[in-house]
Amino acid sequence: MTKVRFNKGLVLKKIKADIEQQFKKKTTKLVEDLKEATPVDTGLARDSWSLEIENGTTAVISNSQDYIGSLNSGSSKQAPRYFIEKTILDNGFKVRELITTKK
């Protein structure tokens, strides 16, 4: 007879580490896709996307350019209106459930 015992605490610690790794990987990919989707004139808006992980539980993705909202509203012919929301949805996130914005 063979027995295998698992320590719940160690298993949960491993699962938590795996989840945090996947969270960071998924949000990093989202930022890369946002950069790719951002219209380019000088490249400043594209280069202004940033990702900050707070307490390992919250991803804050931001763009420091004042005109990013205008670009997202369709001011550029290089990208469709709401390219930010489309990119978020394309990455499997539900915009209304997960996203908060600050202006």
Chimera marker file (.cmm) of the C-alpha trace (Angstrom):
<marker_set name="trace">
<marker id="1" x="0.000" y="0.000" z="0.000" r="1" g="1" b="0" radius="0.5"/>
<marker id="2" x="1.200" y="3.494" z="-0.813" r="1" g="1" b="0" radius="0.5"/>
<marker id="3" x="0.071" y="6.685" z="0.890" r="1" g="1" b="0" radius="0.5"/>
<marker id="4" x="0.715" y="10.211" z="-0.243" r="1" g="1" b="0" radius="0.5"/>
<marker id="5" x="0.071" y="13.051" z="2.155" r="1" g="1" b="0" radius="0.5"/>
<marker id="6" x="-0.293" y="16.679" z="1.208" r="1" g="1" b="0" radius="0.5"/>
<marker id="7" x="0.167" y="19.577" z="3.543" r="1" g="1" b="0" radius="0.5"/>
<marker id="8" x="-2.765" y="21.893" z="2.874" r="1" g="1" b="0" radius="0.5"/>
<marker id="9" x="-0.783" y="24.991" z="3.818" r="1" g="1" b="0" radius="0.5"/>
<marker id="10" x="2.045" y="24.188" z="1.417" r="1" g="1" b="0" radius="0.5"/>
<marker id="11" x="-0.358" y="23.318" z="-1.398" r="1" g="1" b="0" radius="0.5"/>
<marker id="12" x="-2.286" y="26.564" z="-0.868" r="1" g="1" b="0" radius="0.5"/>
<marker id="13" x="0.968" y="28.529" z="-0.817" r="1" g="1" b="0" radius="0.5"/>
<marker id="14" x="1.957" y="26.983" z="-4.161" r="1" g="1" b="0" radius="0.5"/>
<marker id="15" x="-1.498" y="27.675" z="-5.637" r="1" g="1" b="0" radius="0.5"/>
<marker id="16" x="-1.330" y="31.292" z="-4.460" r="1" g="1" b="0" radius="0.5"/>
<marker id="17" x="2.123" y="31.732" z="-6.029" r="1" g="1" b="0" radius="0.5"/>
<marker id="18" x="0.841" y="30.224" z="-9.293" r="1" g="1" b="0" radius="0.5"/>
<marker id="19" x="-2.180" y="32.546" z="-9.289" r="1" g="1" b="0" radius="0.5"/>
<marker id="20" x="-0.013" y="35.610" z="-8.646" r="1" g="1" b="0" radius="0.5"/>
<marker id="21" x="2.317" y="34.585" z="-11.474" r="1" g="1" b="0" radius="0.5"/>
<marker id="22" x="-0.594" y="34.124" z="-13.896" r="1" g="1" b="0" radius="0.5"/>
<marker id="23" x="-2.141" y="37.428" z="-12.751" r="1" g="1" b="0" radius="0.5"/>
<marker id="24" x="1.084" y="39.284" z="-13.482" r="1" g="1" b="0" radius="0.5"/>
<marker id="25" x="1.530" y="37.470" z="-16.802" r="1" g="1" b="0" radius="0.5"/>
<marker id="26" x="-2.033" y="38.228" z="-17.927" r="1" g="1" b="0" radius="0.5"/>
<marker id="27" x="-1.932" y="41.902" z="-16.918" r="1" g="1" b="0" radius="0.5"/>
<marker id="28" x="1.518" y="42.345" z="-18.508" r="1" g="1" b="0" radius="0.5"/>
<marker id="29" x="0.143" y="40.933" z="-21.767" r="1" g="1" b="0" radius="0.5"/>
<marker id="30" x="-2.791" y="43.348" z="-21.523" r="1" g="1" b="0" radius="0.5"/>
<marker id="31" x="-0.397" y="46.302" z="-21.238" r="1" g="1" b="0" radius="0.5"/>
<marker id="32" x="1.602" y="45.023" z="-24.228" r="1" g="1" b="0" radius="0.5"/>
<marker id="33" x="-1.616" y="44.717" z="-26.240" r="1" g="1" b="0" radius="0.5"/>
<marker id="34" x="-2.726" y="48.212" z="-25.189" r="1" g="1" b="0" radius="0.5"/>
<marker id="35" x="0.593" y="49.584" z="-26.411" r="1" g="1" b="0" radius="0.5"/>
<marker id="36" x="0.149" y="47.768" z="-29.710" r="1" g="1" b="0" radius="0.5"/>
<marker id="37" x="-3.417" y="49.091" z="-30.105" r="1" g="1" b="0" radius="0.5"/>
<marker id="38" x="-2.541" y="52.707" z="-29.286" r="1" g="1" b="0" radius="0.5"/>
<marker id="39" x="-2.354" y="55.006" z="-32.329" r="1" g="1" b="0" radius="0.5"/>
<marker id="40" x="1.100" y="56.428" z="-32.984" r="1" g="1" b="0" radius="0.5"/>
<marker id="41" x="2.069" y="59.933" z="-34.023" r="1" g="1" b="0" radius="0.5"/>
<marker id="42" x="5.102" y="60.628" z="-31.856" r="1" g="1" b="0" radius="0.5"/>
<marker id="43" x="4.862" y="57.382" z="-29.853" r="1" g="1" b="0" radius="0.5"/>
<marker id="44" x="4.406" y="59.234" z="-26.575" r="1" g="1" b="0" radius="0.5"/>
<marker id="45" x="0.943" y="57.808" z="-25.827" r="1" g="1" b="0" radius="0.5"/>
<marker id="46" x="2.082" y="54.278" z="-26.683" r="1" g="1" b="0" radius="0.5"/>
<marker id="47" x="5.127" y="54.603" z="-24.429" r="1" g="1" b="0" radius="0.5"/>
<marker id="48" x="3.083" y="56.017" z="-21.544" r="1" g="1" b="0" radius="0.5"/>
<marker id="49" x="1.269" y="52.805" z="-20.581" r="1" g="1" b="0" radius="0.5"/>
<marker id="50" x="2.354" y="51.488" z="-17.199" r="1" g="1" b="0" radius="0.5"/>
<marker id="51" x="1.485" y="48.581" z="-14.917" r="1" g="1" b="0" radius="0.5"/>
<marker id="52" x="1.696" y="48.593" z="-11.148" r="1" g="1" b="0" radius="0.5"/>
<marker id="53" x="0.743" y="45.602" z="-9.009" r="1" g="1" b="0" radius="0.5"/>
<marker id="54" x="-0.527" y="46.687" z="-5.587" r="1" g="1" b="0" radius="0.5"/>
<marker id="55" x="-0.296" y="44.208" z="-2.707" r="1" g="1" b="0" radius="0.5"/>
<marker id="56" x="-0.181" y="41.353" z="-5.210" r="1" g="1" b="0" radius="0.5"/>
<marker id="57" x="-3.948" y="41.660" z="-5.679" r="1" g="1" b="0" radius="0.5"/>
<marker id="58" x="-4.691" y="44.724" z="-7.780" r="1" g="1" b="0" radius="0.5"/>
<marker id="59" x="-3.304" y="45.689" z="-11.161" r="1" g="1" b="0" radius="0.5"/>
<marker id="60" x="-3.279" y="49.387" z="-11.920" r="1" g="1" b="0" radius="0.5"/>
<marker id="61" x="-2.824" y="50.028" z="-15.625" r="1" g="1" b="0" radius="0.5"/>
<marker id="62" x="-2.559" y="53.665" z="-16.566" r="1" g="1" b="0" radius="0.5"/>
<marker id="63" x="-1.566" y="56.046" z="-19.293" r="1" g="1" b="0" radius="0.5"/>
<marker id="64" x="-0.281" y="59.434" z="-18.131" r="1" g="1" b="0" radius="0.5"/>
<marker id="65" x="-1.047" y="61.313" z="-21.349" r="1" g="1" b="0" radius="0.5"/>
<marker id="66" x="-3.975" y="63.736" z="-21.085" r="1" g="1" b="0" radius="0.5"/>
<marker id="67" x="-5.067" y="63.030" z="-24.658" r="1" g="1" b="0" radius="0.5"/>
<marker id="68" x="-5.390" y="59.233" z="-24.299" r="1" g="1" b="0" radius="0.5"/>
<marker id="69" x="-9.131" y="59.696" z="-23.700" r="1" g="1" b="0" radius="0.5"/>
<marker id="70" x="-9.419" y="61.634" z="-26.932" r="1" g="1" b="0" radius="0.5"/>
<marker id="71" x="-7.549" y="58.914" z="-28.810" r="1" g="1" b="0" radius="0.5"/>
<marker id="72" x="-9.834" y="56.303" z="-27.262" r="1" g="1" b="0" radius="0.5"/>
<marker id="73" x="-12.843" y="58.342" z="-28.372" r="1" g="1" b="0" radius="0.5"/>
<marker id="74" x="-11.749" y="58.068" z="-31.983" r="1" g="1" b="0" radius="0.5"/>
<marker id="75" x="-9.687" y="61.185" z="-32.691" r="1" g="1" b="0" radius="0.5"/>
<marker id="76" x="-7.153" y="59.113" z="-34.641" r="1" g="1" b="0" radius="0.5"/>
<marker id="77" x="-7.889" y="57.239" z="-37.841" r="1" g="1" b="0" radius="0.5"/>
<marker id="78" x="-5.228" y="54.688" z="-36.834" r="1" g="1" b="0" radius="0.5"/>
<marker id="79" x="-7.400" y="52.995" z="-34.206" r="1" g="1" b="0" radius="0.5"/>
<marker id="80" x="-11.116" y="52.388" z="-33.737" r="1" g="1" b="0" radius="0.5"/>
<marker id="81" x="-13.154" y="54.162" z="-31.092" r="1" g="1" b="0" radius="0.5"/>
<marker id="82" x="-12.871" y="52.499" z="-27.687" r="1" g="1" b="0" radius="0.5"/>
<marker id="83" x="-9.718" y="50.596" z="-28.591" r="1" g="1" b="0" radius="0.5"/>
<marker id="84" x="-8.887" y="50.446" z="-24.869" r="1" g="1" b="0" radius="0.5"/>
<marker id="85" x="-12.127" y="48.676" z="-23.935" r="1" g="1" b="0" radius="0.5"/>
<marker id="86" x="-11.859" y="46.405" z="-26.992" r="1" g="1" b="0" radius="0.5"/>
<marker id="87" x="-8.330" y="45.396" z="-25.995" r="1" g="1" b="0" radius="0.5"/>
<marker id="88" x="-9.448" y="44.703" z="-22.431" r="1" g="1" b="0" radius="0.5"/>
<marker id="89" x="-12.305" y="42.535" z="-23.673" r="1" g="1" b="0" radius="0.5"/>
<marker id="90" x="-10.057" y="40.756" z="-26.188" r="1" g="1" b="0" radius="0.5"/>
<marker id="91" x="-7.829" y="39.779" z="-23.258" r="1" g="1" b="0" radius="0.5"/>
<marker id="92" x="-10.709" y="38.083" z="-21.476" r="1" g="1" b="0" radius="0.5"/>
<marker id="93" x="-11.509" y="40.759" z="-18.933" r="1" g="1" b="0" radius="0.5"/>
<marker id="94" x="-15.019" y="42.070" z="-18.365" r="1" g="1" b="0" radius="0.5"/>
<marker id="95" x="-14.771" y="45.843" z="-18.441" r="1" g="1" b="0" radius="0.5"/>
<marker id="96" x="-17.665" y="46.728" z="-16.136" r="1" g="1" b="0" radius="0.5"/>
<marker id="97" x="-16.870" y="44.106" z="-13.510" r="1" g="1" b="0" radius="0.5"/>
<marker id="98" x="-13.149" y="44.698" z="-13.167" r="1" g="1" b="0" radius="0.5"/>
<marker id="99" x="-12.257" y="48.142" z="-14.378" r="1" g="1" b="0" radius="0.5"/>
<marker id="100" x="-12.402" y="51.475" z="-12.603" r="1" g="1" b="0" radius="0.5"/>
<marker id="101" x="-11.138" y="54.649" z="-14.180" r="1" g="1" b="0" radius="0.5"/>
<marker id="102" x="-9.853" y="57.903" z="-12.764" r="1" g="1" b="0" radius="0.5"/>
<marker id="103" x="-9.725" y="61.069" z="-14.787" r="1" g="1" b="0" radius="0.5"/>
<link id1="1" id2="2" r="1" g="1" b="0" radius="0.2"/>
<link id1="2" id2="3" r="1" g="1" b="0" radius="0.2"/>
<link id1="3" id2="4" r="1" g="1" b="0" radius="0.2"/>
<link id1="4" id2="5" r="1" g="1" b="0" radius="0.2"/>
<link id1="5" id2="6" r="1" g="1" b="0" radius="0.2"/>
<link id1="6" id2="7" r="1" g="1" b="0" radius="0.2"/>
<link id1="7" id2="8" r="1" g="1" b="0" radius="0.2"/>
<link id1="8" id2="9" r="1" g="1" b="0" radius="0.2"/>
<link id1="9" id2="10" r="1" g="1" b="0" radius="0.2"/>
<link id1="10" id2="11" r="1" g="1" b="0" radius="0.2"/>
<link id1="11" id2="12" r="1" g="1" b="0" radius="0.2"/>
<link id1="12" id2="13" r="1" g="1" b="0" radius="0.2"/>
<link id1="13" id2="14" r="1" g="1" b="0" radius="0.2"/>
<link id1="14" id2="15" r="1" g="1" b="0" radius="0.2"/>
<link id1="15" id2="16" r="1" g="1" b="0" radius="0.2"/>
<link id1="16" id2="17" r="1" g="1" b="0" radius="0.2"/>
<link id1="17" id2="18" r="1" g="1" b="0" radius="0.2"/>
<link id1="18" id2="19" r="1" g="1" b="0" radius="0.2"/>
<link id1="19" id2="20" r="1" g="1" b="0" radius="0.2"/>
<link id1="20" id2="21" r="1" g="1" b="0" radius="0.2"/>
<link id1="21" id2="22" r="1" g="1" b="0" radius="0.2"/>
<link id1="22" id2="23" r="1" g="1" b="0" radius="0.2"/>
<link id1="23" id2="24" r="1" g="1" b="0" radius="0.2"/>
<link id1="24" id2="25" r="1" g="1" b="0" radius="0.2"/>
<link id1="25" id2="26" r="1" g="1" b="0" radius="0.2"/>
<link id1="26" id2="27" r="1" g="1" b="0" radius="0.2"/>
<link id1="27" id2="28" r="1" g="1" b="0" radius="0.2"/>
<link id1="28" id2="29" r="1" g="1" b="0" radius="0.2"/>
<link id1="29" id2="30" r="1" g="1" b="0" radius="0.2"/>
<link id1="30" id2="31" r="1" g="1" b="0" radius="0.2"/>
<link id1="31" id2="32" r="1" g="1" b="0" radius="0.2"/>
<link id1="32" id2="33" r="1" g="1" b="0" radius="0.2"/>
<link id1="33" id2="34" r="1" g="1" b="0" radius="0.2"/>
<link id1="34" id2="35" r="1" g="1" b="0" radius="0.2"/>
<link id1="35" id2="36" r="1" g="1" b="0" radius="0.2"/>
<link id1="36" id2="37" r="1" g="1" b="0" radius="0.2"/>
<link id1="37" id2="38" r="1" g="1" b="0" radius="0.2"/>
<link id1="38" id2="39" r="1" g="1" b="0" radius="0.2"/>
<link id1="39" id2="40" r="1" g="1" b="0" radius="0.2"/>
<link id1="40" id2="41" r="1" g="1" b="0" radius="0.2"/>
<link id1="41" id2="42" r="1" g="1" b="0" radius="0.2"/>
<link id1="42" id2="43" r="1" g="1" b="0" radius="0.2"/>
<link id1="43" id2="44" r="1" g="1" b="0" radius="0.2"/>
<link id1="44" id2="45" r="1" g="1" b="0" radius="0.2"/>
<link id1="45" id2="46" r="1" g="1" b="0" radius="0.2"/>
<link id1="46" id2="47" r="1" g="1" b="0" radius="0.2"/>
<link id1="47" id2="48" r="1" g="1" b="0" radius="0.2"/>
<link id1="48" id2="49" r="1" g="1" b="0" radius="0.2"/>
<link id1="49" id2="50" r="1" g="1" b="0" radius="0.2"/>
<link id1="50" id2="51" r="1" g="1" b="0" radius="0.2"/>
<link id1="51" id2="52" r="1" g="1" b="0" radius="0.2"/>
<link id1="52" id2="53" r="1" g="1" b="0" radius="0.2"/>
<link id1="53" id2="54" r="1" g="1" b="0" radius="0.2"/>
<link id1="54" id2="55" r="1" g="1" b="0" radius="0.2"/>
<link id1="55" id2="56" r="1" g="1" b="0" radius="0.2"/>
<link id1="56" id2="57" r="1" g="1" b="0" radius="0.2"/>
<link id1="57" id2="58" r="1" g="1" b="0" radius="0.2"/>
<link id1="58" id2="59" r="1" g="1" b="0" radius="0.2"/>
<link id1="59" id2="60" r="1" g="1" b="0" radius="0.2"/>
<link id1="60" id2="61" r="1" g="1" b="0" radius="0.2"/>
<link id1="61" id2="62" r="1" g="1" b="0" radius="0.2"/>
<link id1="62" id2="63" r="1" g="1" b="0" radius="0.2"/>
<link id1="63" id2="64" r="1" g="1" b="0" radius="0.2"/>
<link id1="64" id2="65" r="1" g="1" b="0" radius="0.2"/>
<link id1="65" id2="66" r="1" g="1" b="0" radius="0.2"/>
<link id1="66" id2="67" r="1" g="1" b="0" radius="0.2"/>
<link id1="67" id2="68" r="1" g="1" b="0" radius="0.2"/>
<link id1="68" id2="69" r="1" g="1" b="0" radius="0.2"/>
<link id1="69" id2="70" r="1" g="1" b="0" radius="0.2"/>
<link id1="70" id2="71" r="1" g="1" b="0" radius="0.2"/>
<link id1="71" id2="72" r="1" g="1" b="0" radius="0.2"/>
<link id1="72" id2="73" r="1" g="1" b="0" radius="0.2"/>
<link id1="73" id2="74" r="1" g="1" b="0" radius="0.2"/>
<link id1="74" id2="75" r="1" g="1" b="0" radius="0.2"/>
<link id1="75" id2="76" r="1" g="1" b="0" radius="0.2"/>
<link id1="76" id2="77" r="1" g="1" b="0" radius="0.2"/>
<link id1="77" id2="78" r="1" g="1" b="0" radius="0.2"/>
<link id1="78" id2="79" r="1" g="1" b="0" radius="0.2"/>
<link id1="79" id2="80" r="1" g="1" b="0" radius="0.2"/>
<link id1="80" id2="81" r="1" g="1" b="0" radius="0.2"/>
<link id1="81" id2="82" r="1" g="1" b="0" radius="0.2"/>
<link id1="82" id2="83" r="1" g="1" b="0" radius="0.2"/>
<link id1="83" id2="84" r="1" g="1" b="0" radius="0.2"/>
<link id1="84" id2="85" r="1" g="1" b="0" radius="0.2"/>
<link id1="85" id2="86" r="1" g="1" b="0" radius="0.2"/>
<link id1="86" id2="87" r="1" g="1" b="0" radius="0.2"/>
<link id1="87" id2="88" r="1" g="1" b="0" radius="0.2"/>
<link id1="88" id2="89" r="1" g="1" b="0" radius="0.2"/>
<link id1="89" id2="90" r="1" g="1" b="0" radius="0.2"/>
<link id1="90" id2="91" r="1" g="1" b="0" radius="0.2"/>
<link id1="91" id2="92" r="1" g="1" b="0" radius="0.2"/>
<link id1="92" id2="93" r="1" g="1" b="0" radius="0.2"/>
<link id1="93" id2="94" r="1" g="1" b="0" radius="0.2"/>
<link id1="94" id2="95" r="1" g="1" b="0" radius="0.2"/>
<link id1="95" id2="96" r="1" g="1" b="0" radius="0.2"/>
<link id1="96" id2="97" r="1" g="1" b="0" radius="0.2"/>
<link id1="97" id2="98" r="1" g="1" b="0" radius="0.2"/>
<link id1="98" id2="99" r="1" g="1" b="0" radius="0.2"/>
<link id1="99" id2="100" r="1" g="1" b="0" radius="0.2"/>
<link id1="100" id2="101" r="1" g="1" b="0" radius="0.2"/>
<link id1="101" id2="102" r="1" g="1" b="0" radius="0.2"/>
<link id1="102" id2="103" r="1" g="1" b="0" radius="0.2"/>
</marker_set>
